[in-house]
Amino acid sequence: MMNESEVRGDRGTRFRHYYQKFYWPIVRYFVSAFRVTQEDAEDLSQEVFIRFYEAIDDYRGDAAWPYLQKIALRTGLNNIRYGR
């Protein structure tokens, strides 16, 4: 398995790598940190990865979990703030 600094390729290839590696950890993060249902956690995780895809060209390729966790935290807080 590649470490984060070795992930190369086009935008789609890089995105797939991070999505496959971190989708379920992000779902679990929402379930434990925000006490949401599995279904809601999966919906929120999709939002996280949409935001990540939009910003992937700015992502340097290091510390993927903290980067995604920060996006997840903001997504979760926005979810609470706007009462979704």
KEKEMI-208414 format. One line per field, with one value per atom (N, C-alpha, C): residue in three letters; chain; y, x, z; residue number from 1. Coordinates in nm, 4 decimals. Layout:
resn = (ALA/...) .
chain = (A/...) .
c2 = (Y/...) .
c1 = (X/...) .
c3 = (Z/...) .
resi = (NUM/...) .
***
This chain:
resn = (MET/MET/MET/MET/MET/MET/ASN/ASN/ASN/GLU/GLU/GLU/SER/SER/SER/GLU/GLU/GLU/VAL/VAL/VAL/ARG/ARG/ARG/GLY/GLY/GLY/ASP/ASP/ASP/ARG/ARG/ARG/GLY/GLY/GLY/THR/THR/THR/ARG/ARG/ARG/PHE/PHE/PHE/ARG/ARG/ARG/HIS/HIS/HIS/TYR/TYR/TYR/TYR/TYR/TYR/GLN/GLN/GLN/LYS/LYS/LYS/PHE/PHE/PHE/TYR/TYR/TYR/TRP/TRP/TRP/PRO/PRO/PRO/ILE/ILE/ILE/VAL/VAL/VAL/ARG/ARG/ARG/TYR/TYR/TYR/PHE/PHE/PHE/VAL/VAL/VAL/SER/SER/SER/ALA/ALA/ALA/PHE/PHE/PHE/ARG/ARG/ARG/VAL/VAL/VAL/THR/THR/THR/GLN/GLN/GLN/GLU/GLU/GLU/ASP/ASP/ASP/ALA/ALA/ALA/GLU/GLU/GLU/ASP/ASP/ASP/LEU/LEU/LEU/SER/SER/SER/GLN/GLN/GLN/GLU/GLU/GLU/VAL/VAL/VAL/PHE/PHE/PHE/ILE/ILE/ILE/ARG/ARG/ARG/PHE/PHE/PHE/TYR/TYR/TYR/GLU/GLU/GLU/ALA/ALA/ALA/ILE/ILE/ILE/ASP/ASP/ASP/ASP/ASP/ASP/TYR/TYR/TYR/ARG/ARG/ARG/GLY/GLY/GLY/ASP/ASP/ASP/ALA/ALA/ALA/ALA/ALA/ALA/TRP/TRP/TRP/PRO/PRO/PRO/TYR/TYR/TYR/LEU/LEU/LEU/GLN/GLN/GLN/LYS/LYS/LYS/ILE/ILE/ILE/ALA/ALA/ALA/LEU/LEU/LEU/ARG/ARG/ARG/THR/THR/THR/GLY/GLY/GLY/LEU/LEU/LEU/ASN/ASN/ASN/ASN/ASN/ASN/ILE/ILE/ILE/ARG/ARG/ARG/TYR/TYR/TYR/GLY/GLY/GLY/ARG/ARG/ARG) .
chain = (A/A/A/A/A/A/A/A/A/A/A/A/A/A/A/A/A/A/A/A/A/A/A/A/A/A/A/A/A/A/A/A/A/A/A/A/A/A/A/A/A/A/A/A/A/A/A/A/A/A/A/A/A/A/A/A/A/A/A/A/A/A/A/A/A/A/A/A/A/A/A/A/A/A/A/A/A/A/A/A/A/A/A/A/A/A/A/A/A/A/A/A/A/A/A/A/A/A/A/A/A/A/A/A/A/A/A/A/A/A/A/A/A/A/A/A/A/A/A/A/A/A/A/A/A/A/A/A/A/A/A/A/A/A/A/A/A/A/A/A/A/A/A/A/A/A/A/A/A/A/A/A/A/A/A/A/A/A/A/A/A/A/A/A/A/A/A/A/A/A/A/A/A/A/A/A/A/A/A/A/A/A/A/A/A/A/A/A/A/A/A/A/A/A/A/A/A/A/A/A/A/A/A/A/A/A/A/A/A/A/A/A/A/A/A/A/A/A/A/A/A/A/A/A/A/A/A/A/A/A/A/A/A/A/A/A/A/A/A/A/A/A/A/A/A/A/A/A/A/A/A/A) .
c2 = (-0.1189/0.0000/0.1245/0.2236/0.3483/0.4317/0.5031/0.6018/0.7277/0.8200/0.9344/1.0194/1.0316/1.1157/1.0492/0.9192/0.8477/0.8380/0.8903/0.8827/0.9771/0.9190/0.9967/0.9673/1.0404/1.0157/1.1359/1.1149/1.2245/1.2435/1.3449/1.3828/1.2656/1.1969/1.0857/0.9707/0.9389/0.8302/0.8639/0.9844/1.0270/1.0259/1.0772/1.0804/0.9388/0.8470/0.7088/0.6475/0.6734/0.6200/0.6658/0.7954/0.8488/0.8065/0.8023/0.7600/0.6156/0.5266/0.3856/0.3663/0.4432/0.4277/0.4905/0.6015/0.6780/0.6901/0.6356/0.6512/0.5944/0.4699/0.4090/0.4689/0.5037/0.5745/0.7076/0.7781/0.9034/0.8743/0.7693/0.7308/0.7025/0.6219/0.5890/0.7144/0.8077/0.9343/1.0063/1.0161/1.0838/1.0117/0.8804/0.8038/0.8263/0.8239/0.8369/0.9823/1.0728/1.2114/1.2913/1.2635/1.3425/1.2639/1.1352/1.0511/1.0534/1.0364/1.0302/0.8849/0.8589/0.7237/0.6875/0.5603/0.5130/0.5784/0.5857/0.6456/0.7934/0.8675/1.0089/1.0240/0.9349/0.9396/0.9158/0.8259/0.8002/0.9214/0.9868/1.1085/1.2190/1.2381/1.3404/1.3074/1.1792/1.1379/1.1695/1.1521/1.1890/1.3386/1.4196/1.5639/1.5936/1.5225/1.5407/1.5131/1.4042/1.3682/1.4562/1.5139/1.6135/1.7353/1.7797/1.8950/1.8630/1.7420/1.7014/1.6992/1.6446/1.6399/1.7801/1.8716/2.0094/2.0750/2.0315/2.0927/2.0062/1.8939/1.7979/1.8557/1.9485/2.0078/2.0926/2.1396/2.2176/2.1301/2.0036/1.9122/1.8668/1.8809/1.8505/1.7016/1.6226/1.4789/1.4267/1.5099/1.4609/1.4729/1.3882/1.3914/1.3874/1.2849/1.2746/1.2655/1.1842/1.1707/1.3035/1.3772/1.5063/1.6025/1.6003/1.6876/1.6529/1.5246/1.4809/1.4968/1.4745/1.4897/1.6353/1.7280/1.8694/1.9028/1.8499/1.8702/1.8081/1.6892/1.6213/1.7010/1.7539/1.8342/1.9541/2.0248/2.1412/2.1005/1.9893/1.9401/1.9039/1.8356/1.7990/1.9201/2.0170/2.1388/2.2173/2.2229/2.2893/2.2158/2.0855/2.0051/2.0421/2.0582/2.0987/2.2421/2.3279/2.4715/2.4966/2.4284/2.4538/2.3558/2.2715/2.1829/2.0854/2.0318/1.9355/1.8006) .
c1 = (0.0845/0.0000/0.0885/0.0456/0.1212/0.1017/0.2093/0.1859/0.1331/0.0854/0.0127/0.0963/0.2244/0.3067/0.3356/0.3038/0.3293/0.2069/0.0942/-0.0271/-0.0115/-0.0126/0.0074/-0.1065/-0.1069/-0.2061/-0.2959/-0.3953/-0.4883/-0.5777/-0.6579/-0.7472/-0.8370/-0.8936/-0.9828/-0.9128/-0.7931/-0.7160/-0.6810/-0.6356/-0.6012/-0.7261/-0.8364/-0.9596/-1.0031/-1.0030/-1.0443/-0.9600/-0.8299/-0.7415/-0.7880/-0.8083/-0.8474/-0.9889/-1.0773/-1.2148/-1.2171/-1.1491/-1.1470/-1.0812/-0.9806/-0.9077/-0.9812/-1.0493/-1.1010/-1.2527/-1.3280/-1.4734/-1.5301/-1.5015/-1.5595/-1.5054/-1.3776/-1.3342/-1.4078/-1.4392/-1.5139/-1.6573/-1.7178/-1.8522/-1.8486/-1.7526/-1.7411/-1.7165/-1.6386/-1.6128/-1.7452/-1.8310/-1.9595/-2.0468/-2.0507/-2.1332/-2.0856/-1.9554/-1.9061/-1.8988/-1.8537/-1.8341/-1.9641/-2.0542/-2.1762/-2.3019/-2.2846/-2.3961/-2.5127/-2.4783/-2.5813/-2.6007/-2.7080/-2.7342/-2.6333/-2.6228/-2.5351/-2.5718/-2.7014/-2.7479/-2.7088/-2.7297/-2.6906/-2.5393/-2.4658/-2.3200/-2.2720/-2.3370/-2.3000/-2.3313/-2.4454/-2.4791/-2.3767/-2.3416/-2.2429/-2.1065/-2.0725/-1.9441/-1.9396/-2.0518/-2.0569/-2.0298/-2.0861/-2.0596/-1.9109/-1.8504/-1.7068/-1.6279/-1.6596/-1.5818/-1.6131/-1.7303/-1.7576/-1.6682/-1.6623/-1.5767/-1.4295/-1.3909/-1.2522/-1.2205/-1.3114/-1.2885/-1.2720/-1.3543/-1.3463/-1.2129/-1.1514/-1.0269/-0.9040/-0.9188/-0.8088/-0.6851/-0.7045/-0.5879/-0.5040/-0.5635/-0.4902/-0.4289/-0.4700/-0.4198/-0.2791/-0.1862/-0.0448/-0.0116/-0.0993/-0.0752/-0.0187/-0.0113/0.0376/-0.0719/-0.0674/-0.1612/-0.3072/-0.3416/-0.4761/-0.5843/-0.5622/-0.6663/-0.6951/-0.5965/-0.6292/-0.6979/-0.6569/-0.7179/-0.8658/-0.8942/-1.0328/-1.1144/-1.0510/-1.1208/-1.1619/-1.0774/-1.1129/-1.2326/-1.2338/-1.3492/-1.4733/-1.4581/-1.5708/-1.6217/-1.5312/-1.5716/-1.6542/-1.6055/-1.6800/-1.8143/-1.8172/-1.9421/-2.0404/-1.9931/-2.0790/-2.1317/-2.0452/-2.0887/-2.1890/-2.1656/-2.2633/-2.3965/-2.3906/-2.5126/-2.5924/-2.5238/-2.5899/-2.6398/-2.5538/-2.5858/-2.7101/-2.7200/-2.8311/-2.9465/-2.9356/-3.0454/-3.0897/-2.9951/-3.0304/-3.0635) .
c3 = (0.0000/0.0000/0.0000/-0.0737/-0.0839/0.0415/0.0800/0.1843/0.1177/0.1964/0.1428/0.0477/0.0722/-0.0152/-0.1496/-0.1622/-0.2864/-0.3772/-0.3348/-0.4153/-0.5333/-0.6504/-0.7726/-0.8685/-0.9760/-1.0789/-1.0962/-1.1789/-1.2028/-1.0813/-1.0893/-0.9798/-0.9375/-1.0341/-1.0042/-0.9355/-0.9797/-0.9190/-0.7753/-0.7519/-0.6155/-0.5268/-0.5803/-0.5019/-0.4638/-0.5600/-0.5318/-0.4213/-0.4242/-0.3200/-0.1812/-0.1645/-0.0342/0.0037/-0.0937/-0.0662/-0.0157/-0.0845/-0.0447/0.0913/0.1196/0.2452/0.3636/0.3414/0.4546/0.4637/0.3692/0.3756/0.5060/0.5359/0.6563/0.7855/0.7941/0.9154/0.9364/0.8280/0.8400/0.8867/0.8332/0.8784/1.0288/1.0722/1.2153/1.2993/1.2459/1.3160/1.3423/1.2411/1.2600/1.3615/1.3543/1.4479/1.5912/1.6136/1.7511/1.7979/1.7140/1.7575/1.7597/1.6667/1.6560/1.6929/1.7269/1.7699/1.6706/1.5429/1.4393/1.3983/1.3276/1.2794/1.1705/1.1427/1.0358/0.9027/0.8748/0.7494/0.7410/0.8491/0.8497/0.8383/0.9046/0.8975/0.7539/0.6835/0.5439/0.4564/0.4813/0.4063/0.4326/0.5590/0.5944/0.5348/0.5328/0.4750/0.3262/0.2588/0.1169/0.0999/0.1887/0.1833/0.2033/0.2972/0.3221/0.1953/0.1283/0.0098/-0.1103/-0.1156/-0.2195/-0.1966/-0.0723/-0.0399/-0.0652/-0.0293/-0.0517/-0.2014/-0.2810/-0.4256/-0.4831/-0.4357/-0.4845/-0.4474/-0.3389/-0.2908/-0.3164/-0.3842/-0.3944/-0.4632/-0.5545/-0.6215/-0.5266/-0.4178/-0.3178/-0.2092/-0.2040/-0.1016/-0.1367/-0.0419/-0.0662/-0.0597/-0.0020/0.0012/0.1307/0.2330/0.3618/0.4665/0.5657/0.6780/0.6325/0.5590/0.5023/0.6101/0.7138/0.8155/0.8845/0.9339/0.9962/0.8994/0.7747/0.6737/0.6548/0.6382/0.6196/0.7478/0.8610/0.9880/1.0104/0.9692/0.9819/0.8929/0.7703/0.6822/0.7469/0.8055/0.8701/0.9897/1.0686/1.1837/1.1389/1.0398/0.9891/0.9297/0.8593/0.8021/0.9130/1.0154/1.1279/1.2029/1.2263/1.2961/1.2120/1.0811/0.9933/0.9959/1.0035/1.0111/1.1366/1.2478/1.3716/1.3614/1.3132/1.3045/1.2210/1.1085/1.0179/1.0357/1.1376/1.1732/1.0675/0.9943/0.8892/0.9484) .
resi = (1/1/1/2/2/2/3/3/3/4/4/4/5/5/5/6/6/6/7/7/7/8/8/8/9/9/9/10/10/10/11/11/11/12/12/12/13/13/13/14/14/14/15/15/15/16/16/16/17/17/17/18/18/18/19/19/19/20/20/20/21/21/21/22/22/22/23/23/23/24/24/24/25/25/25/26/26/26/27/27/27/28/28/28/29/29/29/30/30/30/31/31/31/32/32/32/33/33/33/34/34/34/35/35/35/36/36/36/37/37/37/38/38/38/39/39/39/40/40/40/41/41/41/42/42/42/43/43/43/44/44/44/45/45/45/46/46/46/47/47/47/48/48/48/49/49/49/50/50/50/51/51/51/52/52/52/53/53/53/54/54/54/55/55/55/56/56/56/57/57/57/58/58/58/59/59/59/60/60/60/61/61/61/62/62/62/63/63/63/64/64/64/65/65/65/66/66/66/67/67/67/68/68/68/69/69/69/70/70/70/71/71/71/72/72/72/73/73/73/74/74/74/75/75/75/76/76/76/77/77/77/78/78/78/79/79/79/80/80/80/81/81/81/82/82/82/83/83/83/84/84/84) .
***
